[in-house]
């Protein structure tokens, strides 16, 4: 029976001076991604997403909707096969101060939507293309 692991995170957005902006983190491997992490005992998946976003980026968010759930299996050196589920939410920034959790990530920044899309395509993980594309559609962004 494979070990099951649940992570959650989100595509964080805000409106700044009437302009929509998307948050991207640079992870410890130098790739662009979204804040996410493992669920802790007693947490709902939604609580995990908001906690991880706050811990990694300093931003207090509010979930507006589920974007999608990515499921895959990977091989852990000691546990063997792990069934992993990552729940991605669309999260509106409600406050906090943007600051990266340097133990976990290299940096965090806000980008214009199409700029975020270009950066994701060039420097992000392939399986996140679909997540960002879906998030942008949910936010009413077209083009790219």
C-alpha angles and dihedrals in degrees: 000000000000119000112251123223127183124200129176138192141134156228102256119207138178139178112238117184090340092309124114115233131189124211120228127179126208105225127216089270092057094253125129115245146137127274110266142141149165124302115250124218113282096016127120115230089250091054089050092054094050094044093050092048090050094046096046101038109017091239123133107215142187120214112235098178147331113272098190147302119247115202126190141146125237134177117250116202094233106018097044117213114017123196103214127194121188116194112203120197134188103242127192115214109239099174144299127119123284108244128141121237093234094199088064108024139022100224147338129212145163121248137185108258098252091043089052089050093051092048092047091052092049104036107015136088115275094233089057093059090079093047094052092043090053092045091052091049090051088052091051096250115148132183128043 
